[in-house]
Amino acid sequence: MLGTTHPKVQQRIAERHVAVHLVDETGIRRGLRCLFTTHGLAVEPSSAITIPVVKEQLGKLEAPICAILTGENIAREDFFRLVQEE
């Protein structure tokens, strides 16, 4: 779980008006499952965060939408456990 970010990071985010979206564990699992069942992609959980955020913000985002997905930085057994859990 993320604690409080460093004050300089918070300052930069505020200065640049960067939107920060939080995703809970259920959202991460759903993102993993969606990417795997729909596209056959096994990504690390931090990449799966993009899926619920994009789905939630879809009507507000300008096309084209690009989500950066990074490799399999997760053990296979952990990945499949997370994909199967609700």
Distance bins in CASP14 RR format, pairs under 12 A and 6 or more apart:
PFRMAT RR
TARGET T0000
AUTHOR 0000-0000-0000
RMODE 2
METHOD distances of the structure
MODEL  1
1 22 0 0 0 0 0 1 0 0 0 0 0
1 24 0 0 0 0 0 1 0 0 0 0 0
1 25 0 0 0 0 1 0 0 0 0 0 0
2 9 0 0 0 0 0 1 0 0 0 0 0
2 20 0 0 0 0 0 1 0 0 0 0 0
2 22 0 0 0 0 1 0 0 0 0 0 0
2 23 0 0 0 0 0 1 0 0 0 0 0
2 24 0 0 0 0 0 1 0 0 0 0 0
2 46 0 0 0 0 0 1 0 0 0 0 0
2 49 0 0 0 0 0 1 0 0 0 0 0
3 9 0 0 0 0 0 1 0 0 0 0 0
3 10 0 0 0 0 0 1 0 0 0 0 0
3 22 0 0 0 0 0 1 0 0 0 0 0
4 10 0 0 0 0 1 0 0 0 0 0 0
5 11 0 0 0 0 1 0 0 0 0 0 0
5 12 0 0 0 0 1 0 0 0 0 0 0
5 13 1 0 0 1 0 0 0 0 0 0 0
5 14 0 0 0 0 0 1 0 0 0 0 0
5 18 0 0 0 0 0 1 0 0 0 0 0
5 20 0 0 0 0 1 0 0 0 0 0 0
6 12 0 0 0 0 1 0 0 0 0 0 0
6 13 0 0 0 0 0 1 0 0 0 0 0
7 13 0 0 0 0 0 1 0 0 0 0 0
7 14 0 0 0 0 0 1 0 0 0 0 0
8 14 0 0 0 0 0 1 0 0 0 0 0
8 15 0 0 0 0 0 1 0 0 0 0 0
9 15 0 0 0 0 0 1 0 0 0 0 0
9 16 0 0 0 0 0 1 0 0 0 0 0
9 18 0 0 0 0 0 1 0 0 0 0 0
9 20 0 0 0 0 0 1 0 0 0 0 0
10 16 0 0 0 0 0 1 0 0 0 0 0
10 18 0 0 0 0 0 1 0 0 0 0 0
10 20 0 0 0 0 1 0 0 0 0 0 0
11 18 0 0 0 0 0 1 0 0 0 0 0
12 18 1 0 0 1 0 0 0 0 0 0 0
12 20 0 0 0 0 0 1 0 0 0 0 0
13 19 0 0 0 0 1 0 0 0 0 0 0
13 20 1 0 0 1 0 0 0 0 0 0 0
14 20 0 0 0 0 0 1 0 0 0 0 0
19 53 0 0 0 0 1 0 0 0 0 0 0
19 56 0 0 0 0 0 1 0 0 0 0 0
19 57 0 0 0 0 1 0 0 0 0 0 0
19 60 0 0 0 0 1 0 0 0 0 0 0
19 61 0 0 0 0 0 1 0 0 0 0 0
20 49 0 0 0 0 0 1 0 0 0 0 0
20 53 0 0 0 0 1 0 0 0 0 0 0
21 27 0 0 0 0 0 1 0 0 0 0 0
21 49 0 0 0 0 1 0 0 0 0 0 0
21 50 0 0 0 0 1 0 0 0 0 0 0
21 51 0 0 0 0 0 1 0 0 0 0 0
21 52 0 0 0 0 1 0 0 0 0 0 0
21 53 1 0 1 0 0 0 0 0 0 0 0
21 54 0 0 0 0 1 0 0 0 0 0 0
21 55 0 0 0 0 0 1 0 0 0 0 0
21 56 1 0 0 1 0 0 0 0 0 0 0
21 57 1 0 0 1 0 0 0 0 0 0 0
21 60 0 0 0 0 0 1 0 0 0 0 0
21 61 0 0 0 0 0 1 0 0 0 0 0
22 28 0 0 0 0 0 1 0 0 0 0 0
22 49 0 0 0 0 1 0 0 0 0 0 0
22 52 0 0 0 0 0 1 0 0 0 0 0
22 53 0 0 0 0 1 0 0 0 0 0 0
22 56 0 0 0 0 0 1 0 0 0 0 0
23 29 0 0 0 0 0 1 0 0 0 0 0
23 30 0 0 0 0 1 0 0 0 0 0 0
23 31 0 0 0 0 1 0 0 0 0 0 0
23 32 0 0 0 0 0 1 0 0 0 0 0
23 45 0 0 0 0 1 0 0 0 0 0 0
23 46 0 0 0 0 1 0 0 0 0 0 0
23 47 0 0 0 0 0 1 0 0 0 0 0
23 48 0 0 0 0 1 0 0 0 0 0 0
23 49 1 0 1 0 0 0 0 0 0 0 0
23 50 0 0 0 0 1 0 0 0 0 0 0
23 51 0 0 0 0 1 0 0 0 0 0 0
23 52 1 0 1 0 0 0 0 0 0 0 0
23 53 1 0 0 1 0 0 0 0 0 0 0
23 54 0 0 0 0 0 1 0 0 0 0 0
23 55 0 0 0 0 0 1 0 0 0 0 0
23 56 0 0 0 0 1 0 0 0 0 0 0
23 57 0 0 0 0 0 1 0 0 0 0 0
24 30 0 0 0 0 1 0 0 0 0 0 0
24 31 0 0 0 0 0 1 0 0 0 0 0
24 45 0 0 0 0 0 1 0 0 0 0 0
24 48 0 0 0 0 0 1 0 0 0 0 0
24 49 0 0 0 0 0 1 0 0 0 0 0
24 52 0 0 0 0 1 0 0 0 0 0 0
24 53 0 0 0 0 0 1 0 0 0 0 0
25 31 0 0 0 0 0 1 0 0 0 0 0
25 32 0 0 0 0 0 1 0 0 0 0 0
25 45 0 0 0 0 1 0 0 0 0 0 0
25 48 0 0 0 0 0 1 0 0 0 0 0
25 49 0 0 0 0 0 1 0 0 0 0 0
25 52 0 0 0 0 0 1 0 0 0 0 0
25 82 0 0 0 0 1 0 0 0 0 0 0
25 85 0 0 0 0 1 0 0 0 0 0 0
25 86 0 0 0 0 0 1 0 0 0 0 0
26 32 0 0 0 0 0 1 0 0 0 0 0
26 33 0 0 0 0 0 1 0 0 0 0 0
26 45 0 0 0 0 0 1 0 0 0 0 0
26 48 0 0 0 0 0 1 0 0 0 0 0
26 49 0 0 0 0 0 1 0 0 0 0 0
26 52 0 0 0 0 1 0 0 0 0 0 0
26 82 0 0 0 0 0 1 0 0 0 0 0
26 85 0 0 0 0 1 0 0 0 0 0 0
26 86 1 0 0 1 0 0 0 0 0 0 0
27 33 0 0 0 0 1 0 0 0 0 0 0
27 34 0 0 0 0 1 0 0 0 0 0 0
27 35 0 0 0 0 0 1 0 0 0 0 0
27 45 0 0 0 0 1 0 0 0 0 0 0
27 48 1 0 0 1 0 0 0 0 0 0 0
27 49 1 0 0 1 0 0 0 0 0 0 0
27 50 0 0 0 0 0 1 0 0 0 0 0
27 51 1 0 0 1 0 0 0 0 0 0 0
27 52 1 0 1 0 0 0 0 0 0 0 0
27 53 0 0 0 0 1 0 0 0 0 0 0
27 54 0 0 0 0 0 1 0 0 0 0 0
27 55 0 0 0 0 1 0 0 0 0 0 0
27 56 0 0 0 0 1 0 0 0 0 0 0
27 82 0 0 0 0 0 1 0 0 0 0 0
27 85 0 0 0 0 0 1 0 0 0 0 0
27 86 0 0 0 0 0 1 0 0 0 0 0
28 34 0 0 0 0 0 1 0 0 0 0 0
28 35 0 0 0 0 0 1 0 0 0 0 0
28 43 0 0 0 0 0 1 0 0 0 0 0
28 44 0 0 0 0 0 1 0 0 0 0 0
28 45 1 0 1 0 0 0 0 0 0 0 0
28 46 0 0 0 0 1 0 0 0 0 0 0
28 47 0 0 0 0 1 0 0 0 0 0 0
28 48 1 0 1 0 0 0 0 0 0 0 0
28 49 1 0 0 1 0 0 0 0 0 0 0
28 50 0 0 0 0 0 1 0 0 0 0 0
28 51 0 0 0 0 1 0 0 0 0 0 0
28 52 1 0 0 1 0 0 0 0 0 0 0
28 53 0 0 0 0 0 1 0 0 0 0 0
28 74 0 0 0 0 0 1 0 0 0 0 0
28 79 0 0 0 0 0 1 0 0 0 0 0
28 82 1 0 0 1 0 0 0 0 0 0 0
28 83 0 0 0 0 0 1 0 0 0 0 0
28 85 0 0 0 0 0 1 0 0 0 0 0
29 35 0 0 0 0 0 1 0 0 0 0 0
29 36 0 0 0 0 0 1 0 0 0 0 0
29 45 0 0 0 0 1 0 0 0 0 0 0
29 48 1 0 0 1 0 0 0 0 0 0 0
29 49 0 0 0 0 0 1 0 0 0 0 0
29 51 0 0 0 0 0 1 0 0 0 0 0
29 52 0 0 0 0 1 0 0 0 0 0 0
29 78 0 0 0 0 0 1 0 0 0 0 0
29 79 0 0 0 0 0 1 0 0 0 0 0
29 80 0 0 0 0 0 1 0 0 0 0 0
29 81 0 0 0 0 1 0 0 0 0 0 0
29 82 1 0 1 0 0 0 0 0 0 0 0
29 83 1 0 0 1 0 0 0 0 0 0 0
29 84 0 0 0 0 1 0 0 0 0 0 0
29 85 1 0 1 0 0 0 0 0 0 0 0
29 86 1 0 0 1 0 0 0 0 0 0 0
30 36 0 0 0 0 0 1 0 0 0 0 0
30 37 0 0 0 0 0 1 0 0 0 0 0
30 38 0 0 0 0 0 1 0 0 0 0 0
30 45 0 0 0 0 0 1 0 0 0 0 0
30 48 0 0 0 0 1 0 0 0 0 0 0
30 49 0 0 0 0 0 1 0 0 0 0 0
30 50 0 0 0 0 0 1 0 0 0 0 0
30 51 1 0 0 1 0 0 0 0 0 0 0
30 52 1 0 0 1 0 0 0 0 0 0 0
30 53 0 0 0 0 0 1 0 0 0 0 0
30 55 0 0 0 0 1 0 0 0 0 0 0
30 56 0 0 0 0 0 1 0 0 0 0 0
30 82 0 0 0 0 0 1 0 0 0 0 0
30 83 0 0 0 0 1 0 0 0 0 0 0
30 85 0 0 0 0 0 1 0 0 0 0 0
30 86 0 0 0 0 1 0 0 0 0 0 0
31 37 0 0 0 0 1 0 0 0 0 0 0
31 38 0 0 0 0 1 0 0 0 0 0 0
31 39 0 0 0 0 0 1 0 0 0 0 0
31 41 0 0 0 0 0 1 0 0 0 0 0
31 42 0 0 0 0 0 1 0 0 0 0 0
31 43 0 0 0 0 1 0 0 0 0 0 0
31 44 0 0 0 0 0 1 0 0 0 0 0
31 45 0 0 0 0 1 0 0 0 0 0 0
31 46 0 0 0 0 0 1 0 0 0 0 0
31 47 0 0 0 0 1 0 0 0 0 0 0
31 48 1 0 1 0 0 0 0 0 0 0 0
31 49 1 0 0 1 0 0 0 0 0 0 0
31 50 0 0 0 0 1 0 0 0 0 0 0
31 51 1 1 0 0 0 0 0 0 0 0 0
31 52 1 0 0 1 0 0 0 0 0 0 0
31 53 0 0 0 0 1 0 0 0 0 0 0
31 54 0 0 0 0 1 0 0 0 0 0 0
31 55 0 0 0 0 1 0 0 0 0 0 0
31 56 0 0 0 0 0 1 0 0 0 0 0
31 67 0 0 0 0 0 1 0 0 0 0 0
31 69 0 0 0 0 0 1 0 0 0 0 0
31 79 0 0 0 0 0 1 0 0 0 0 0
31 82 0 0 0 0 1 0 0 0 0 0 0
31 83 0 0 0 0 1 0 0 0 0 0 0
32 38 0 0 0 0 0 1 0 0 0 0 0
32 39 0 0 0 0 0 1 0 0 0 0 0
32 40 0 0 0 0 0 1 0 0 0 0 0
32 41 0 0 0 0 1 0 0 0 0 0 0
32 42 0 0 0 0 1 0 0 0 0 0 0
32 43 1 0 0 1 0 0 0 0 0 0 0
32 44 0 0 0 0 1 0 0 0 0 0 0
32 45 1 0 0 1 0 0 0 0 0 0 0
32 46 0 0 0 0 0 1 0 0 0 0 0
32 47 0 0 0 0 1 0 0 0 0 0 0
32 48 1 0 1 0 0 0 0 0 0 0 0
32 49 0 0 0 0 1 0 0 0 0 0 0
32 50 0 0 0 0 0 1 0 0 0 0 0
32 51 0 0 0 0 1 0 0 0 0 0 0
32 52 0 0 0 0 0 1 0 0 0 0 0
32 69 0 0 0 0 0 1 0 0 0 0 0
32 72 0 0 0 0 0 1 0 0 0 0 0
32 74 0 0 0 0 1 0 0 0 0 0 0
32 78 0 0 0 0 0 1 0 0 0 0 0
32 79 1 0 0 1 0 0 0 0 0 0 0
32 80 0 0 0 0 1 0 0 0 0 0 0
32 81 0 0 0 0 0 1 0 0 0 0 0
32 82 1 0 1 0 0 0 0 0 0 0 0
32 83 1 0 1 0 0 0 0 0 0 0 0
32 84 0 0 0 0 1 0 0 0 0 0 0
32 85 0 0 0 0 1 0 0 0 0 0 0
32 86 0 0 0 0 0 1 0 0 0 0 0
33 39 0 0 0 0 0 1 0 0 0 0 0
33 40 0 0 0 0 0 1 0 0 0 0 0
33 41 0 0 0 0 0 1 0 0 0 0 0
33 42 0 0 0 0 0 1 0 0 0 0 0
33 43 0 0 0 0 0 1 0 0 0 0 0
33 45 0 0 0 0 0 1 0 0 0 0 0
33 48 0 0 0 0 1 0 0 0 0 0 0
33 51 0 0 0 0 1 0 0 0 0 0 0
33 52 0 0 0 0 0 1 0 0 0 0 0
33 79 0 0 0 0 0 1 0 0 0 0 0
33 80 0 0 0 0 0 1 0 0 0 0 0
33 81 0 0 0 0 0 1 0 0 0 0 0
33 82 0 0 0 0 1 0 0 0 0 0 0
33 83 1 0 1 0 0 0 0 0 0 0 0
33 84 0 0 0 0 1 0 0 0 0 0 0
33 85 0 0 0 0 1 0 0 0 0 0 0
33 86 0 0 0 0 1 0 0 0 0 0 0
34 40 0 0 0 0 0 1 0 0 0 0 0
34 41 0 0 0 0 1 0 0 0 0 0 0
34 43 0 0 0 0 0 1 0 0 0 0 0
34 47 0 0 0 0 0 1 0 0 0 0 0
34 48 1 0 0 1 0 0 0 0 0 0 0
34 49 0 0 0 0 0 1 0 0 0 0 0
34 50 0 0 0 0 0 1 0 0 0 0 0
34 51 1 0 1 0 0 0 0 0 0 0 0
34 52 0 0 0 0 1 0 0 0 0 0 0
34 54 0 0 0 0 0 1 0 0 0 0 0
34 55 0 0 0 0 1 0 0 0 0 0 0
34 67 0 0 0 0 0 1 0 0 0 0 0
34 69 0 0 0 0 0 1 0 0 0 0 0
34 83 0 0 0 0 1 0 0 0 0 0 0
35 41 1 0 1 0 0 0 0 0 0 0 0
35 42 1 0 0 1 0 0 0 0 0 0 0
35 43 1 0 1 0 0 0 0 0 0 0 0
35 44 0 0 0 0 0 1 0 0 0 0 0
35 45 0 0 0 0 0 1 0 0 0 0 0
35 47 1 0 0 1 0 0 0 0 0 0 0
35 48 1 0 0 1 0 0 0 0 0 0 0
35 49 0 0 0 0 0 1 0 0 0 0 0
35 50 0 0 0 0 1 0 0 0 0 0 0
35 51 1 0 0 1 0 0 0 0 0 0 0
35 52 0 0 0 0 0 1 0 0 0 0 0
35 54 0 0 0 0 0 1 0 0 0 0 0
35 55 0 0 0 0 0 1 0 0 0 0 0
35 67 0 0 0 0 1 0 0 0 0 0 0
35 69 1 0 0 1 0 0 0 0 0 0 0
35 70 0 0 0 0 0 1 0 0 0 0 0
35 71 0 0 0 0 0 1 0 0 0 0 0
35 72 0 0 0 0 0 1 0 0 0 0 0
35 79 0 0 0 0 0 1 0 0 0 0 0
35 82 0 0 0 0 0 1 0 0 0 0 0
35 83 0 0 0 0 1 0 0 0 0 0 0
36 42 1 0 1 0 0 0 0 0 0 0 0
36 43 0 0 0 0 1 0 0 0 0 0 0
36 45 0 0 0 0 0 1 0 0 0 0 0
36 47 0 0 0 0 0 1 0 0 0 0 0
36 48 0 0 0 0 1 0 0 0 0 0 0
36 51 0 0 0 0 0 1 0 0 0 0 0
36 69 0 0 0 0 0 1 0 0 0 0 0
36 72 0 0 0 0 0 1 0 0 0 0 0
36 74 0 0 0 0 0 1 0 0 0 0 0
36 76 0 0 0 0 0 1 0 0 0 0 0
36 79 0 0 0 0 1 0 0 0 0 0 0
36 80 0 0 0 0 1 0 0 0 0 0 0
36 82 0 0 0 0 1 0 0 0 0 0 0
36 83 1 0 1 0 0 0 0 0 0 0 0
36 84 0 0 0 0 0 1 0 0 0 0 0
37 51 0 0 0 0 0 1 0 0 0 0 0
37 83 0 0 0 0 1 0 0 0 0 0 0
37 84 0 0 0 0 0 1 0 0 0 0 0
38 51 0 0 0 0 1 0 0 0 0 0 0
38 55 0 0 0 0 0 1 0 0 0 0 0
38 83 0 0 0 0 0 1 0 0 0 0 0
39 48 0 0 0 0 0 1 0 0 0 0 0
39 51 0 0 0 0 0 1 0 0 0 0 0
39 67 0 0 0 0 0 1 0 0 0 0 0
39 69 0 0 0 0 1 0 0 0 0 0 0
40 69 0 0 0 0 0 1 0 0 0 0 0
40 72 0 0 0 0 0 1 0 0 0 0 0
40 79 0 0 0 0 0 1 0 0 0 0 0
40 83 0 0 0 0 0 1 0 0 0 0 0
41 47 0 0 0 0 1 0 0 0 0 0 0
41 48 0 0 0 0 1 0 0 0 0 0 0
41 50 0 0 0 0 0 1 0 0 0 0 0
41 51 0 0 0 0 0 1 0 0 0 0 0
41 67 0 0 0 0 0 1 0 0 0 0 0
41 69 1 0 0 1 0 0 0 0 0 0 0
41 70 0 0 0 0 0 1 0 0 0 0 0
41 71 0 0 0 0 1 0 0 0 0 0 0
41 72 0 0 0 0 1 0 0 0 0 0 0
41 79 0 0 0 0 0 1 0 0 0 0 0
41 83 0 0 0 0 0 1 0 0 0 0 0
42 48 0 0 0 0 0 1 0 0 0 0 0
42 69 0 0 0 0 0 1 0 0 0 0 0
42 70 0 0 0 0 0 1 0 0 0 0 0
42 71 1 0 0 1 0 0 0 0 0 0 0
42 72 1 0 1 0 0 0 0 0 0 0 0
42 73 0 0 0 0 0 1 0 0 0 0 0
42 74 0 0 0 0 1 0 0 0 0 0 0
42 75 0 0 0 0 0 1 0 0 0 0 0
42 76 0 0 0 0 1 0 0 0 0 0 0
42 78 0 0 0 0 0 1 0 0 0 0 0
42 79 1 0 1 0 0 0 0 0 0 0 0
42 80 0 0 0 0 1 0 0 0 0 0 0
42 82 0 0 0 0 0 1 0 0 0 0 0
42 83 0 0 0 0 1 0 0 0 0 0 0
43 49 0 0 0 0 1 0 0 0 0 0 0
43 50 0 0 0 0 1 0 0 0 0 0 0
43 51 0 0 0 0 1 0 0 0 0 0 0
43 67 0 0 0 0 1 0 0 0 0 0 0
43 68 0 0 0 0 0 1 0 0 0 0 0
43 69 1 0 1 0 0 0 0 0 0 0 0
43 70 1 0 0 1 0 0 0 0 0 0 0
43 71 1 0 1 0 0 0 0 0 0 0 0
43 72 1 0 0 1 0 0 0 0 0 0 0
43 73 0 0 0 0 1 0 0 0 0 0 0
43 74 0 0 0 0 1 0 0 0 0 0 0
43 79 0 0 0 0 1 0 0 0 0 0 0
43 82 0 0 0 0 0 1 0 0 0 0 0
43 83 0 0 0 0 0 1 0 0 0 0 0
44 50 0 0 0 0 0 1 0 0 0 0 0
44 68 0 0 0 0 0 1 0 0 0 0 0
44 69 0 0 0 0 1 0 0 0 0 0 0
44 70 1 0 1 0 0 0 0 0 0 0 0
44 71 1 0 1 0 0 0 0 0 0 0 0
44 72 1 0 0 1 0 0 0 0 0 0 0
44 73 1 1 0 0 0 0 0 0 0 0 0
44 74 1 0 1 0 0 0 0 0 0 0 0
44 75 0 0 0 0 0 1 0 0 0 0 0
44 78 0 0 0 0 0 1 0 0 0 0 0
44 79 0 0 0 0 1 0 0 0 0 0 0
44 82 0 0 0 0 0 1 0 0 0 0 0
45 51 0 0 0 0 0 1 0 0 0 0 0
45 52 0 0 0 0 0 1 0 0 0 0 0
45 69 0 0 0 0 0 1 0 0 0 0 0
45 70 0 0 0 0 0 1 0 0 0 0 0
45 71 0 0 0 0 0 1 0 0 0 0 0
45 72 0 0 0 0 0 1 0 0 0 0 0
45 73 0 0 0 0 1 0 0 0 0 0 0
45 74 1 0 0 1 0 0 0 0 0 0 0
45 75 0 0 0 0 0 1 0 0 0 0 0
45 78 0 0 0 0 1 0 0 0 0 0 0
45 79 0 0 0 0 1 0 0 0 0 0 0
45 81 0 0 0 0 0 1 0 0 0 0 0
45 82 1 0 0 1 0 0 0 0 0 0 0
45 83 0 0 0 0 0 1 0 0 0 0 0
46 67 0 0 0 0 0 1 0 0 0 0 0
46 68 0 0 0 0 0 1 0 0 0 0 0
46 69 0 0 0 0 1 0 0 0 0 0 0
46 70 1 0 0 1 0 0 0 0 0 0 0
46 71 0 0 0 0 1 0 0 0 0 0 0
46 72 0 0 0 0 0 1 0 0 0 0 0
46 73 1 0 0 1 0 0 0 0 0 0 0
46 74 0 0 0 0 1 0 0 0 0 0 0
47 53 0 0 0 0 0 1 0 0 0 0 0
47 54 0 0 0 0 0 1 0 0 0 0 0
47 67 1 0 0 1 0 0 0 0 0 0 0
47 68 1 0 0 1 0 0 0 0 0 0 0
47 69 1 0 1 0 0 0 0 0 0 0 0
47 70 1 0 1 0 0 0 0 0 0 0 0
47 71 1 0 0 1 0 0 0 0 0 0 0
47 72 0 0 0 0 1 0 0 0 0 0 0
47 73 0 0 0 0 1 0 0 0 0 0 0
47 74 0 0 0 0 1 0 0 0 0 0 0
47 79 0 0 0 0 0 1 0 0 0 0 0
48 54 0 0 0 0 0 1 0 0 0 0 0
48 55 0 0 0 0 0 1 0 0 0 0 0
48 67 0 0 0 0 1 0 0 0 0 0 0
48 68 0 0 0 0 0 1 0 0 0 0 0
48 69 0 0 0 0 1 0 0 0 0 0 0
48 70 0 0 0 0 0 1 0 0 0 0 0
48 71 0 0 0 0 0 1 0 0 0 0 0
48 72 0 0 0 0 0 1 0 0 0 0 0
48 73 0 0 0 0 0 1 0 0 0 0 0
48 74 0 0 0 0 1 0 0 0 0 0 0
48 79 0 0 0 0 0 1 0 0 0 0 0
48 82 0 0 0 0 1 0 0 0 0 0 0
48 83 0 0 0 0 1 0 0 0 0 0 0
49 55 0 0 0 0 0 1 0 0 0 0 0
49 56 0 0 0 0 0 1 0 0 0 0 0
49 67 0 0 0 0 1 0 0 0 0 0 0
49 68 0 0 0 0 0 1 0 0 0 0 0
49 69 0 0 0 0 0 1 0 0 0 0 0
49 70 0 0 0 0 0 1 0 0 0 0 0
50 56 0 0 0 0 0 1 0 0 0 0 0
50 57 0 0 0 0 0 1 0 0 0 0 0
50 61 0 0 0 0 0 1 0 0 0 0 0
50 65 0 0 0 0 1 0 0 0 0 0 0
50 66 0 0 0 0 1 0 0 0 0 0 0
50 67 1 0 1 0 0 0 0 0 0 0 0
50 68 1 0 0 1 0 0 0 0 0 0 0
50 69 1 0 0 1 0 0 0 0 0 0 0
50 70 0 0 0 0 0 1 0 0 0 0 0
51 57 0 0 0 0 0 1 0 0 0 0 0
51 58 0 0 0 0 0 1 0 0 0 0 0
51 65 0 0 0 0 0 1 0 0 0 0 0
51 67 1 0 0 1 0 0 0 0 0 0 0
51 68 0 0 0 0 0 1 0 0 0 0 0
51 69 0 0 0 0 1 0 0 0 0 0 0
52 58 0 0 0 0 0 1 0 0 0 0 0
52 67 0 0 0 0 0 1 0 0 0 0 0
53 60 0 0 0 0 0 1 0 0 0 0 0
53 61 0 0 0 0 1 0 0 0 0 0 0
53 65 0 0 0 0 0 1 0 0 0 0 0
53 67 0 0 0 0 1 0 0 0 0 0 0
54 60 0 0 0 0 0 1 0 0 0 0 0
54 61 1 0 0 1 0 0 0 0 0 0 0
54 63 0 0 0 0 0 1 0 0 0 0 0
54 64 0 0 0 0 0 1 0 0 0 0 0
54 65 1 0 0 1 0 0 0 0 0 0 0
54 66 0 0 0 0 1 0 0 0 0 0 0
54 67 1 0 0 1 0 0 0 0 0 0 0
54 68 0 0 0 0 0 1 0 0 0 0 0
54 69 0 0 0 0 0 1 0 0 0 0 0
55 61 0 0 0 0 0 1 0 0 0 0 0
55 65 0 0 0 0 0 1 0 0 0 0 0
55 67 0 0 0 0 0 1 0 0 0 0 0
57 65 0 0 0 0 1 0 0 0 0 0 0
57 67 0 0 0 0 0 1 0 0 0 0 0
58 65 1 0 0 1 0 0 0 0 0 0 0
58 67 0 0 0 0 0 1 0 0 0 0 0
59 65 0 0 0 0 0 1 0 0 0 0 0
61 67 0 0 0 0 0 1 0 0 0 0 0
71 79 0 0 0 0 0 1 0 0 0 0 0
72 78 0 0 0 0 0 1 0 0 0 0 0
72 79 1 0 0 1 0 0 0 0 0 0 0
72 80 0 0 0 0 0 1 0 0 0 0 0
73 79 0 0 0 0 1 0 0 0 0 0 0
74 80 0 0 0 0 1 0 0 0 0 0 0
74 81 0 0 0 0 1 0 0 0 0 0 0
74 82 1 0 0 1 0 0 0 0 0 0 0
74 83 0 0 0 0 0 1 0 0 0 0 0
75 81 0 0 0 0 1 0 0 0 0 0 0
75 82 0 0 0 0 0 1 0 0 0 0 0
76 82 0 0 0 0 0 1 0 0 0 0 0
76 83 0 0 0 0 0 1 0 0 0 0 0
77 83 0 0 0 0 0 1 0 0 0 0 0
77 84 0 0 0 0 0 1 0 0 0 0 0
78 84 0 0 0 0 0 1 0 0 0 0 0
78 85 0 0 0 0 0 1 0 0 0 0 0
79 85 0 0 0 0 0 1 0 0 0 0 0
END
